[in-house]
Each structure stands twice: as structure tokens, then as C-alpha cells.
Amino acid sequence: MHAVVVEQPGSADALRWRELRDPSLASGQVLVAIEAAGVNPVDISNRTEVTWAGLTPPYVVGYEFAGTVLAAAGTQLRSGDAVWGLLPVRDTRWGAYAERIAVDASYVSLRPAGLDNVQAAVLPLAGGTALQVLDRLALPSGAWLLVHGAAGGVGHLLVQIAVQRGLRVAAASRVDDRERMLQLGVELWIDRAAPDAVPAATAELGRPFDGVADLVGGLLITSLPALAEGAQAATIVDLQGDYDAAIDRNVSIHGVLLRPGQDLLSQLATAVGAGLTPRLSATYPLARAADAHRQLALGGVGGKIALTT
């Protein structure tokens, strides 16, 4: 089989098209012919540096995929099943940028019937992250949630799921994304480039926010004055800065790192049944993974990028 291998961590040029042996199948695993894989910022991080993820070169990045089961050993899945999967973003040495993968069956589930292989491939990581952020925030229906990075890969899915749960969403984005945000159910749009944008939003709303999700980084601190006493805050990036204001307001802060599993895929399938739809921004052949990484690194993608075999 072929795979995109990182022989030495580095730039996008470190992604090399290589021929590898087909993976062997252990008990409790499934062998999947990958039809599509999602591209995510963590792929770039792990391509660049191995310490955090605990990897040893050579290795293959990529942590979400869709495909067809070729063989199964001691699992309920069967050859020919259409599946999707989500792998741990740490300690996964042989990831989804490959034509085939042998993976623990606990990370794989039947693909929702309403999704094609590309849609299914780009949903698990970003959609699962969105679900777990919202689960950690645990806001009641009717609560107001401020979302930074709402137009991005995780953000556009988080907005949809939040609306499904009855939350009222305020979203900060570029002007070009305003109409798309409103179509997804955002009730209060915020121009992220405007000075004092968040205070202006609370003034327009006439009340503080019950929660905030920072999917960009560095925006929790500036959002704290806009939060209600006892509010909830979550981030998927590093926490930096002085959080005394959070203590003063009894704000609970949650750092969220994705935890994969069949239960998460089941939750995501339910959201898909309720109308959750990923926005696909670009598709590349697997052999051009380096080009996909370059596009993602430029920013402003506004959705997900897929690789197809």
C-alpha cells in the first residue's frame, strides 16, 4: 500500500509518498481501505514536532477517516461495512494518511447513511471536538454562548450543534463570513476586527454571556468581562495569561482535548441525523497531502479539507 510518511519532522515537504507493507491485523482490530481522510491543524503540529504526541519517526499523521472494512478480527464489524473512524491525536504512529489502516475497533463505527465518504471523513475530529466542548460547557437550553472562531473547521460545526441543543449563539468572524454564520443559526454576529467588539456585543444584547468557546486561542481573557457570574468557558488551545478575572467571577474554565471512541461517533451520528453538515473547502489526492497542509497553514479556510485515495 501507499502512505504519506513523515521520515523526519519538518515543513510540509516532510510529507513523503511512500510504499509500505500492508498493516497486519490483531485481535479486536479492523482493517480498513481508506477512501478519504480529513486534514486538521493537529496534523500540521504533529508533522512539525513529535514530543507532544509521543511519536517516533517514521510515522503517518491523520486522525479521521472514512472507508470500507476489508477484514475484522473479534469485532462486530464485518468485511464490506462502510465505516468512519477517529484516532487519538497523541500516540498514534500509523495514522490515516494511508490507503489502508489497521485500527482498534473501538475507534471505528458504521458510517451514517446520510454522509458520503468525504463528508464522513472530515466530520469526526472537528465535530467530535465541538461536541466535547459543548458537553463540558453544559449550558442549558436558552443560554447565550459566545463563539470565537465560529467560521472555522470546528467552529461551523459547533455552531450547528449548539443551535440543535437550543443554545443562542453569538459568533465572532470576518465580515465575509457573516451571511454564512447567520444561515447556520447565529443570532448575534460580531465583526471580530472591530475595536471593542465583545463589549459592544454585550451592550447590544443587554446582558452578559452564559458561556464562551475560544477555538482560536488567546481570546478567553478578553471575553471574561462579558461573562455572567458563574459562567462557563472552554478552549481547545493553550491557556496563557492572567485569569484572576475568572476567579473573581467564579467562571469555570475547561481545557478540551479530544477523546475518541464509539460513543462519540454515536453522538456525532445523532447530530448528523438532526441536520449537522460539514462545509468542505477543498479536496486533494492523498499523494498531494503536502499541498493540503500548505493551504491549511495559510488560514482562512472556512471549513474542512479532505484527502482522497
Secondary structure, DSSP 8 states (H G I E B T S, - for coil): -EEEEESS--SGGGEEEEE-------TTEEEEEEEEEEE-HHHHHHHH--TTTT--SSBB---EEEEEEEEESSSS--TT-EEEEE--SSS-SB-SSBSEEEEEGGGEEE--TT--HHHHHHSHHHHHHHHHHHHHH---TT-EEEEETTTSTTHHHHHHHHHHTT-EEEEEE-GGGHHHHHHTT-SEEEETTSTTHHHHHHHHHTS-EEEEEESSSS-HHHHGGGEEEEEEEEESS---S--HHHHHTT-EEEE------HHHHHHHHHHHHTT----EEEEEEGGGHHHHHHHHHH----SEEEEE-
